[in-house]
Amino acid sequence: MKEFALIFRLKDLADFKPTPEQMQERMNWLAGIASQNKLVDKGNTLLPFAGSAKTVRPDNMVTDGAYTEIKEFISGYIVVRTETIDEAVEIAKANPVFKIGGSIEVREILKRD
Amino acid sequence: MTAVLCRHFGLKHIETAEDIASDTFLKASEHWAINGVPENPVAWLYTVAKNKARDYFKNLSVFETKIKTGLITDISGENDFELDTRIIPDSQLAMIFAVCNPANSDEAQVCLALQVLCGFSVEEIANAFLARSETIKKRLHRARTNLRNDNFQITTLGEAEITSRLDTVLRTLYLLFNEGYFSGTNNRLIRKDLCSEAVRLTFLLTENPLTNQGRTNALLALMCFQSSRLEARTNDKGEAVLFDEQDRSLWDHTLIEKGNFYLVNACNGNEVSKYHLEAAIAYWHTTPTDQDKWLHILQLYNQLILIEYSPVTALNRLFAFAKVYGNAKAIEEAEKLDLIDSSYYHGLLGYLYSGTDIAKAIRHYGQAVKLTRSGSEKKTLKKEIERLKSR
């Protein structure tokens, strides 16, 4: 079994706070993964707002907010356990984030010992 | 009785204590059959056990010069088999705390407690853990050896130990209750005994400031809610009665109110344990049909499965999911689960297909009949198959 991080990205800060319906969908999705015993870590939400997010660059340059040079910002992550990356991708496809134009990056985890 | 004996002579002598206990009961059955039951049977039993124990240790000290002096003074001293006001005054409970020794893994602690204290067979423990009997046998053997090597006494437990062992103790009581509530045996009396013993011990934990935690109250609330339906969930023939078909007038409303009381107690802090979630689910089951009832239940199951995976939780969650989003969507979700060896899995799929695809439903129910070891469950499933065939 391998472990993969699913990293969620959103385009619009306005989408960050989910409606109760969206929240329910997300929870169903997450609990669905746990029901298959494939959830390693339910992860965390990463707050993108000024005051909760800063980006540090060379020469002590610090900017407010989440890193958005690529027009999307990271909103959170979870870790799943599957045989292959394709299986992890299948899990990701069912996430409701795509309905609001978000994306999910799937990355295999190399454990630091 | 094993618990009381061990408390006096140390857990090292657990096997001896068990032997003495069963000897005592044997003697009682012979003696009482001839002379009638004595006025105070409990005192009679303990006197016989005490004498047997003294004899045993007298013999032992002749052969074994190394025997601990403390132990000898303990048995020859003015020691009566009475409950006292130590931190945990109940022998049964004190023994559970003693057996839940971190020298063993959590799982082994629970297994041992179930065997020694609750009289579970290896088979019953294996069922409770969804494990093989062979595995459990080995685990128990190793655990007993560890305890003997550790050579501790029940009375030495301090506050710190009690606090740190509470979670395993709660888990033991939870499994004890579940065995009574869900076990395959048709003997309603035995099942009620297990349940009420679990309730009694958990109640004692809420009486003690050290162990009166949110999760303790939550567990007690869960047990009260479940117990309230004990009468309604089997019929006179000992067959299971499905939730929807239960006669609600048989539900014990005093117990439901007690459940509510302990659930409110449990929610005084910020703690959310699996017992909180399970108690909340059981609470929703006791309420009359509410429009959003199943949505609430699904949300609780979602949280529960994130705290701890178990096949049973996954399937119960799916049932709630079906109630909210319909059977078709639930079947899609079910197909992602790798539980084809579980009778409950096939039972659930049988139920989900029964409205749309009778052939498939019958096939799944048939699979469930093959997989289950419970006689009453087999009966219920077969009845369902007959019902579908006649449609």
Interface residues (C-beta under 8 A of the other chain):
Chain A: Q24 M27 N28 L30 A31 G32 A34 S35 Q36 N37 L39 K42
Chain B: L295 L298 Q299 Y301 N302 Q303 I305 L306 Y309 T313 A314 R317 L318 F321 E333 K336 L337 D338
